Amino acid sequence: MISGVRYVHTNLIARDWRRLAHFYETVLGCVPVPPERNLSGAEMEAGTGVPGAHLRGMHLRLPGAGPSGPTLEIFEYSEPAADMPQVVNRPGFAHIAFAVDSVVDAREQVLSNGGSPVGDVVTVAISATAQVTWCYVRDPEGNIIELQTLSPSGNRTSSA
């Protein structure tokens, strides 16, 4: 195992980093971690492999993670690559998940703040003693978010 390893952040590339950061702050309770970043130059080109790389954005502390917990890093490139819609079954990173008190209420908050639905709210037994109620939604830029609540198992395996 790599010595000293710990999870630090997940990066999300935005079309409009300020608008997307505002969504994650107001809807999902993420907290800004200054300073804002405005990064360019030879080191950024070398590190990203993107000629002329110029990134702006900031980190947001994820809710429930504590003052030194991991962050969601939201950056915007001055010249973004071609846009491709996210889908839940593409290999690679697919979504970010948040535990919530009520999946139905959280889904409505996302939708009323510029998000969009991916599927329905379902409840799935994950063991003989536990079930998870969850759904996928998209943030205003189309990135997939899972909203979930873990609870003691009932007799249902799914519901809408």
C-alpha positions as CSV (number, residue, x, y, z in Angstrom):
1,M,0.0,0.0,0.0
2,I,1.1,3.6,-0.7
3,S,2.5,5.1,2.5
4,G,0.4,8.0,3.9
5,V,-2.4,7.7,1.4
6,R,-5.7,9.4,2.1
7,Y,-8.6,10.6,0.0
8,V,-8.4,14.4,-0.7
9,H,-10.8,15.6,-3.4
10,T,-12.8,14.8,-6.5
11,N,-12.5,17.2,-9.4
12,L,-15.6,18.3,-11.4
13,I,-15.0,20.4,-14.6
14,A,-17.7,23.0,-15.1
15,R,-19.0,25.2,-17.9
16,D,-19.6,27.9,-15.3
17,W,-17.8,27.1,-12.1
18,R,-19.4,29.9,-10.0
19,R,-23.0,28.8,-11.0
20,L,-22.2,25.1,-10.3
21,A,-20.4,25.8,-7.0
22,H,-23.5,27.9,-5.9
23,F,-25.7,24.9,-6.7
24,Y,-23.6,22.5,-4.6
25,E,-23.5,25.1,-1.7
26,T,-27.2,26.0,-1.6
27,V,-28.7,22.6,-2.4
28,L,-26.3,20.1,-1.0
29,G,-24.6,22.1,1.8
30,C,-21.0,22.1,0.5
31,V,-18.9,24.8,2.1
32,P,-16.3,27.0,0.1
33,V,-12.7,26.4,1.0
34,P,-10.8,29.5,-0.1
35,P,-8.8,30.7,-1.9
36,E,-10.4,30.7,-5.4
37,R,-7.9,29.3,-7.9
38,N,-6.8,31.1,-11.1
39,L,-4.1,28.8,-12.5
40,S,-2.2,29.0,-15.8
41,G,1.3,28.8,-17.1
42,A,3.9,26.2,-18.1
43,E,3.4,24.1,-14.9
44,M,-0.4,23.9,-15.5
45,E,0.2,22.9,-19.2
46,A,2.7,20.3,-18.2
47,G,0.6,18.9,-15.3
48,T,-2.7,18.7,-17.3
49,G,-1.3,17.9,-20.7
50,V,-3.5,20.6,-22.1
51,P,-1.8,23.3,-24.2
52,G,-2.6,26.7,-22.9
53,A,-4.4,25.4,-19.8
54,H,-6.1,28.1,-17.8
55,L,-8.3,26.9,-14.9
56,R,-10.5,28.9,-12.5
57,G,-12.5,27.6,-9.6
58,M,-12.4,26.5,-6.0
59,H,-12.8,23.6,-3.5
60,L,-16.0,23.0,-1.6
61,R,-15.9,21.0,1.6
62,L,-18.3,18.0,1.4
63,P,-21.1,17.9,4.0
64,G,-20.6,15.7,7.0
65,A,-16.8,15.3,6.3
66,G,-15.6,17.7,9.0
67,P,-13.1,20.6,8.8
68,S,-10.3,18.5,7.2
69,G,-12.5,16.2,5.2
70,P,-12.3,15.8,1.4
71,T,-13.5,18.4,-1.0
72,L,-15.3,18.7,-4.3
73,E,-13.0,20.7,-6.6
74,I,-14.9,22.6,-9.2
75,F,-12.8,24.1,-12.0
76,E,-13.6,25.7,-15.3
77,Y,-11.1,25.6,-18.2
78,S,-10.9,28.7,-20.4
79,E,-11.1,26.4,-23.4
80,P,-13.1,23.3,-22.5
81,A,-13.0,20.1,-24.6
82,A,-16.0,18.9,-26.6
83,D,-19.1,18.2,-24.4
84,M,-20.4,14.6,-24.1
85,P,-23.5,13.7,-21.9
86,Q,-22.8,11.7,-18.8
87,V,-24.5,8.3,-18.5
88,V,-24.7,6.1,-15.5
89,N,-23.3,3.0,-17.1
90,R,-20.2,4.4,-18.8
91,P,-17.0,2.9,-17.4
92,G,-15.0,5.3,-15.2
93,F,-16.3,7.8,-12.7
94,A,-20.1,8.0,-13.0
95,H,-21.6,9.9,-10.1
96,I,-21.1,11.5,-6.7
97,A,-23.4,10.3,-3.9
98,F,-24.9,12.2,-0.9
99,A,-26.7,10.7,2.1
100,V,-29.9,12.6,2.8
101,D,-32.8,12.4,5.3
102,S,-35.5,12.1,2.6
103,V,-34.6,11.1,-1.0
104,V,-38.0,12.3,-2.3
105,D,-37.5,15.8,-0.7
106,A,-33.9,16.0,-1.7
107,R,-34.8,15.1,-5.3
108,E,-37.4,17.8,-5.4
109,Q,-34.8,20.4,-4.1
110,V,-32.4,19.4,-6.9
111,L,-35.1,19.6,-9.5
112,S,-36.3,23.0,-8.3
113,N,-32.8,24.4,-8.4
114,G,-32.0,23.6,-12.0
115,G,-31.3,19.9,-11.8
116,S,-33.0,17.2,-13.8
117,P,-34.1,13.6,-13.2
118,V,-32.3,10.5,-14.4
119,G,-34.6,7.8,-13.1
120,D,-37.2,7.2,-10.4
121,V,-36.8,6.9,-6.6
122,V,-36.4,3.2,-5.7
123,T,-35.8,1.2,-2.5
124,V,-33.5,-1.9,-2.8
125,A,-32.7,-4.4,-0.1
126,I,-28.9,-4.6,0.1
127,S,-28.8,-7.3,2.8
128,A,-31.3,-9.2,5.0
129,T,-31.2,-6.3,7.5
130,A,-30.7,-3.1,5.4
131,Q,-32.2,-1.3,2.5
132,V,-31.3,1.8,0.6
133,T,-33.7,4.3,-1.0
134,W,-32.0,6.2,-3.8
135,C,-32.3,8.0,-7.1
136,Y,-30.0,9.6,-9.7
137,V,-30.5,13.2,-10.7
138,R,-28.3,15.6,-12.7
139,D,-26.9,18.9,-11.5
140,P,-27.5,22.0,-13.7
141,E,-24.6,21.0,-15.9
142,G,-25.6,17.4,-16.3
143,N,-23.3,15.7,-13.8
144,I,-25.0,12.7,-12.1
145,I,-25.7,12.8,-8.4
146,E,-27.0,9.9,-6.3
147,L,-29.2,10.8,-3.4
148,Q,-29.6,8.0,-0.8
149,T,-31.0,7.0,2.6
150,L,-29.9,3.7,4.3
151,S,-32.4,2.2,6.7
152,P,-33.4,-1.2,8.3
153,S,-34.7,-3.6,5.7
154,G,-38.4,-4.1,5.1
155,N,-40.1,-6.5,2.8
156,R,-39.8,-4.3,-0.4
157,T,-37.2,-4.6,-3.0
158,S,-38.2,-1.6,-5.1
159,S,-40.8,1.1,-5.3
160,A,-41.3,4.3,-7.4
